[in-house]
Amino acid sequence: MKKESKQVNITLMSFGFKYNFPNANYFFDVGFIKNPAREEKWNFFSDVNGKMRHFVLQQPNAKKFIECVVPMIKFLSGLDNNSIFAFGCSAGRHRSPVLVEELARQLREGGLEVKVAHRDCPPID
């Protein structure tokens, strides 16, 4: 008899704490990452672009966080077939969306199907 593999649904969500908490299983505060909206190059209404991604993802703390959280997401998603991981920063427009996109990319490269939702951010291309 062939054993069926269970379907695992993983959703990564970005959000802004100033707009309250979303419905999720797991929460991470990524406010420790330097905020591009406080830099001269960008403001609160700036859309996420390649330079902003580089600014966020090249920070040592962001790199280490990603390195630690990818295995944690893999482990936790194996325990629950429908997991929503929410990543929040102040307004959910820069740091958390950039991190969610990068985490989704790495998890997909590892063979997982991942949905992405940006609750408080304009669509990212």
C-alpha positions in Angstrom: 0.0 0.0 0.0 1.4 3.4 -1.1 1.6 6.0 1.7 0.1 9.4 0.7 2.3 12.4 1.4 0.4 15.1 3.1 -0.1 18.4 1.3 1.6 21.2 3.3 0.3 24.8 2.8 2.8 27.4 3.7 1.9 31.1 3.6 4.4 33.9 4.3 2.8 37.2 5.1 4.2 40.7 5.7 2.4 43.1 7.8 2.7 46.4 9.7 2.3 46.4 13.5 0.7 49.8 13.4 -2.3 48.2 11.6 -2.7 45.4 14.2 -1.9 41.7 14.0 -3.0 39.4 11.1 -4.5 36.0 11.5 -1.4 33.7 11.6 0.1 30.7 13.4 3.6 32.2 13.9 4.8 35.8 14.3 8.2 37.3 13.8 9.1 41.0 14.5 11.8 42.1 12.0 12.0 45.6 13.4 15.7 44.9 14.3 16.6 45.4 10.7 17.6 49.0 9.7 14.6 50.7 8.2 15.0 52.0 4.7 12.1 54.4 5.2 14.3 56.3 7.7 17.2 56.6 5.2 17.6 59.6 2.9 17.3 57.5 -0.2 13.7 56.3 0.5 10.6 57.5 2.3 7.5 55.9 3.7 5.8 55.8 0.4 8.7 54.4 -1.7 7.9 51.2 -3.4 10.2 48.2 -2.9 12.8 48.1 -5.6 16.1 46.3 -6.3 18.2 48.9 -4.4 15.9 48.7 -1.4 16.1 44.9 -1.4 19.9 45.1 -1.5 19.8 47.6 1.4 17.7 45.3 3.6 19.2 41.9 2.6 22.8 42.9 2.9 22.5 43.8 6.6 24.3 41.2 8.7 21.3 40.8 11.0 19.0 40.2 8.1 21.3 37.6 6.7 21.6 35.8 10.0 17.9 35.9 10.6 17.2 34.3 7.2 19.8 31.7 7.8 18.1 30.8 11.1 14.4 31.1 10.1 14.4 29.0 6.9 15.1 25.8 8.8 12.6 26.8 11.5 9.9 27.3 8.8 10.7 24.0 7.3 10.4 22.2 10.6 7.3 24.0 11.8 5.5 23.5 8.5 6.1 19.8 8.8 4.1 19.7 12.0 1.1 21.5 10.7 -0.3 21.2 7.1 -1.5 24.7 7.0 0.9 27.2 8.4 0.9 31.0 8.2 4.1 32.8 9.1 3.7 36.5 9.6 6.6 38.9 9.5 6.0 42.4 10.9 7.7 45.7 10.9 6.4 49.2 11.8 4.2 49.8 8.7 4.8 46.6 6.7 5.9 48.4 3.6 9.7 47.8 3.3 11.6 45.4 5.7 8.9 42.7 6.1 7.9 42.5 2.4 11.6 42.3 1.3 12.2 39.5 3.9 9.1 37.6 3.0 10.0 37.6 -0.7 13.5 36.4 0.0 12.3 33.7 2.4 9.8 32.5 -0.2 12.5 32.4 -2.9 14.8 30.3 -0.7 12.0 27.9 0.4 10.9 27.4 -3.2 14.4 26.7 -4.2 14.3 24.0 -1.5 11.3 22.4 -3.2 8.5 23.8 -1.1 5.3 25.4 -2.4 4.9 28.8 -0.7 2.2 31.4 -1.0 3.0 35.1 -0.3 0.7 37.8 1.0 1.6 41.4 1.7 -1.1 42.8 3.8 0.0 46.4 4.1 2.3 46.9 1.1 1.5 47.7 -2.5 2.1 44.8 -4.9 5.7 43.9 -5.4 7.0 42.9 -8.9 
